[in-house]
């Protein structure tokens, strides 16, 4: 008997529907049906009367739901119970490649110094991959660019996310205000890889304006992008958070707030999922570092 089978059954029992359960669990409807079918086969009973709509529990299904639903609902709370209160529960977080080197370094350093016995694991991925990791409970929290409005996730603001144009010193675009995407698209571009947040925003605007453009290089690291921009290979559009004070020696930066409105970098967790004390400690440090 697998936990996922019990979770699908309890959710379907609570919301009175396979489709509704699938939506709440963020898995496919066939998967929920398969979980319940396997549970029925293992127990040798019928748990739902499927002829009626909405589906209803059979007497034995109702008994089972009453027995195990409290256990499933409270399972995530186990890590905060007194019986394991002395454990140093690990913290697992995820973030896109642009966030990890620029936003997390200082917070991770302070957390390691403050809680040296708490294991910390960091996973990277594109924004949508980080969100899926949160939904799949593969990570405790994600740090993402762009506010998320999904009903099943909680988003807490950390910092403004501003988009800027990055050029070599003395570039022609510096001679007058940049008023359109057409001006940007007329030069060779060095961008982060496909599906990254800022690149997706930029390419969407190019398409909306019917503009052609040339990407001469795509990289996974803003530091390398800045180096190649400084060499004159092209210009770039990226997050201000990827810039350092010393970059002004080789690069010029132009605000693009009038073309791409500022967004937010935020911390995202699964709605309704209790967070361990270790995770809350890390989130507290993260918010203090950003808001100081």
C-alpha positions in Angstrom: 0.0 0.0 0.0 1.7 3.2 -1.2 1.3 6.7 0.3 0.5 8.2 -3.0 -2.4 5.8 -3.5 -3.8 6.8 -0.1 -3.3 10.5 -0.8 -5.2 10.3 -4.1 -8.0 8.3 -2.4 -8.4 10.8 0.5 -8.3 13.8 -1.8 -11.0 12.3 -4.2 -13.1 11.5 -1.2 -12.8 15.0 0.2 -13.6 16.8 -3.1 -16.0 14.2 -4.4 -14.4 13.9 -7.8 -11.5 12.3 -9.7 -10.9 15.4 -11.9 -11.0 17.8 -8.9 -8.6 15.6 -7.0 -6.2 15.5 -10.0 -6.3 19.3 -10.2 -5.6 19.7 -6.5 -2.8 17.2 -6.5 -1.4 18.6 -9.8 -1.3 15.2 -11.4 -3.2 13.6 -14.3 -6.8 12.3 -13.9 -5.7 8.9 -15.2 -3.0 8.8 -12.5 -5.6 9.4 -9.7 -7.9 6.8 -11.2 -5.0 4.3 -11.3 -4.0 5.0 -7.7 -7.6 4.4 -6.5 -8.0 1.2 -8.6 -4.7 -0.2 -7.2 -5.8 0.5 -3.7 -9.2 -1.2 -4.3 -7.4 -4.2 -5.8 -5.0 -4.4 -2.9 -7.8 -4.2 -0.3 -10.3 -6.3 -2.3 -13.1 -3.8 -1.9 -14.9 -1.1 -3.9 -14.3 2.4 -2.4 -16.4 4.6 -4.7 -19.8 4.3 -6.3 -18.9 5.6 -9.7 -22.4 5.6 -11.3 -23.6 8.6 -9.4 -22.4 12.1 -9.9 -20.6 13.4 -8.0 -19.0 10.1 -7.1 -19.8 8.8 -3.6 -18.0 6.7 -1.1 -19.2 3.2 -0.5 -19.8 2.3 3.2 -16.3 0.7 3.4 -14.8 3.6 1.5 -16.3 6.0 4.0 -14.9 4.0 6.9 -11.5 3.9 5.3 -11.5 7.7 4.6 -12.4 8.5 8.2 -9.6 6.3 9.4 -6.7 7.5 7.2 -7.6 11.0 6.2 -6.4 12.6 9.5 -3.1 10.7 9.0 -2.6 11.9 5.5 -3.6 15.5 6.3 -1.1 15.6 9.2 1.7 13.7 7.7 3.6 16.8 6.7 3.5 18.0 10.3 5.6 15.1 11.5 8.8 17.1 11.1 7.7 19.6 13.7 6.5 17.1 16.3 8.2 16.9 19.7 9.4 13.4 19.0 11.9 14.7 16.4 12.2 18.2 17.7 15.9 17.7 18.3 16.6 16.7 14.7 18.3 19.2 12.3 15.9 18.8 9.4 17.5 19.7 6.0 16.5 22.6 3.8 16.2 22.0 0.1 15.7 25.0 -2.2 15.6 25.6 -5.9 16.3 28.7 -8.0 17.1 29.6 -11.7 20.7 29.9 -12.8 20.5 33.7 -12.7 19.4 33.8 -9.1 21.8 31.3 -7.5 25.1 33.2 -7.9 23.7 36.7 -7.4 21.0 36.6 -4.8 21.6 33.5 -2.7 25.3 33.7 -1.9 25.1 36.1 1.0 22.0 34.5 2.5 23.5 31.0 2.3 26.6 32.2 3.9 24.7 33.7 6.9 22.5 30.6 7.2 25.5 28.3 7.3 27.2 30.5 10.0 24.0 30.7 12.1 22.9 27.1 11.7 26.0 25.1 11.0 24.4 21.8 11.7 21.5 22.2 9.4 22.0 20.5 6.0 21.3 22.7 3.0 20.7 21.5 -0.6 20.3 23.8 -3.6 18.9 22.7 -7.0 18.9 24.7 -10.1 16.5 24.9 -13.1 14.4 27.2 -15.2 11.6 29.1 -13.5 8.9 26.6 -14.6 11.1 23.7 -13.5 11.6 25.3 -10.0 7.8 25.8 -9.7 7.3 22.1 -10.6 9.9 21.0 -8.0 7.8 22.9 -5.4 4.6 21.3 -6.5 6.2 17.8 -6.5 7.6 18.4 -3.0 11.1 17.9 -4.3 12.2 21.2 -2.7 10.9 23.1 0.3 10.9 26.5 -1.3 11.9 28.1 -4.6 13.3 31.6 -5.3 12.0 32.7 -8.7 11.9 35.9 -10.9 8.4 37.0 -11.7 5.4 37.1 -9.4 3.4 33.8 -9.4 -0.4 33.8 -9.1 -1.0 30.1 -9.0 -3.7 29.1 -6.6 -1.7 26.2 -5.2 1.4 28.2 -4.4 2.2 30.9 -1.9 4.4 33.8 -3.2 6.3 36.2 -0.9 8.1 39.3 -2.4 11.8 39.5 -1.8 13.1 42.2 -4.2 12.2 44.1 -7.3 13.2 42.4 -10.6 14.3 45.1 -13.1 15.4 44.5 -16.6 18.3 46.4 -18.2 20.1 46.8 -21.5 23.8 46.0 -21.2 26.2 47.3 -23.8 29.9 47.9 -24.3 31.3 51.3 -23.4 30.8 53.8 -26.2 28.0 51.8 -27.9 25.8 53.8 -30.3 22.7 53.1 -28.2 24.1 55.3 -25.5 23.9 58.4 -27.6 20.1 58.8 -27.2 17.3 57.3 -25.1 16.2 53.8 -26.2 12.5 54.2 -26.9 11.6 50.9 -28.7 12.3 47.2 -29.0 13.2 47.8 -32.6 16.4 49.7 -31.6 17.5 46.7 -29.4 16.6 44.1 -32.1 18.8 45.9 -34.6 22.0 44.8 -32.9 23.5 41.3 -32.3 22.3 39.8 -29.0 24.0 37.8 -26.3 21.3 36.2 -24.1 20.7 33.6 -21.5 19.5 30.2 -22.8 16.0 29.6 -24.0 13.1 29.5 -21.5 14.9 31.8 -19.0 12.6 34.4 -17.6 14.1 37.6 -19.0 14.8 36.1 -22.4 11.2 34.8 -22.6 9.9 38.3 -21.9 12.2 39.9 -24.5 11.4 37.4 -27.3 7.7 37.8 -26.6 8.0 41.5 -27.1 10.0 41.0 -30.3 7.3 38.7 -31.6 4.5 41.0 -30.6 6.2 43.9 -32.5 6.9 41.7 -35.5 10.7 42.2 -35.2 13.5 40.1 -36.5 16.6 39.7 -34.3 19.9 37.8 -34.3 21.2 35.9 -31.2 24.9 35.5 -31.8 25.5 33.7 -28.5 23.5 32.1 -25.7 25.0 31.2 -22.3 23.9 30.0 -18.9 25.8 32.5 -16.9 25.4 36.3 -16.7 29.0 36.8 -15.8 30.1 35.2 -19.1 27.5 37.2 -20.9 28.9 40.4 -19.5 32.5 39.4 -20.6 31.5 38.8 -24.2 29.4 42.1 -24.3 32.5 43.9 -23.0 34.5 42.4 -25.9 32.0 43.9 -28.4 30.3 40.6 -29.5 26.9 42.1 -29.0 24.5 43.6 -26.5 22.4 41.9 -23.9 19.1 42.3 -22.0 19.2 40.9 -18.5 18.3 41.4 -14.8 19.8 44.2 -12.9 20.4 41.7 -10.1 23.1 40.2 -12.3 25.2 43.3 -12.2 28.0 44.3 -9.8 29.6 47.7 -9.1 32.8 46.8 -10.8 31.0 46.0 -14.1 30.8 49.8 -14.8 34.5 49.6 -15.7 33.7 47.7 -18.9 30.0 48.0 -19.5 27.2 50.5 -19.7 23.7 49.9 -18.5 20.4 51.4 -19.7 17.1 51.1 -17.7 14.3 49.4 -19.6 11.5 50.0 -17.1 9.6 52.0 -19.7 9.6 48.9 -22.1 9.5 46.0 -19.6 7.8 46.9 -16.4 9.6 45.8 -13.2 8.4 42.6 -11.6 9.3 40.8 -8.3 11.8 38.2 -7.2 10.0 36.1 -4.7 10.0 33.0 -2.4 7.4 30.4 -3.4 6.2 27.5 -1.3 3.4 24.9 -1.7 0.1 26.3 -0.4 -1.0 24.6 2.8 2.3 22.7 3.2 3.7 23.1 6.7 7.3 24.3 6.7 9.8 22.9 9.2 11.6 25.2 11.6 14.8 24.9 9.5 13.0 26.1 6.4 11.4 29.0 8.3 14.8 29.9 9.6 16.3 30.0 6.1 13.3 32.0 4.8 13.6 34.5 7.6 17.3 35.0 6.8 16.5 35.4 3.1 13.9 38.1 3.8 16.1 39.9 6.2 19.0 40.0 3.7 16.8 41.3 0.9 14.9 43.9 3.0 17.9 45.3 4.9 
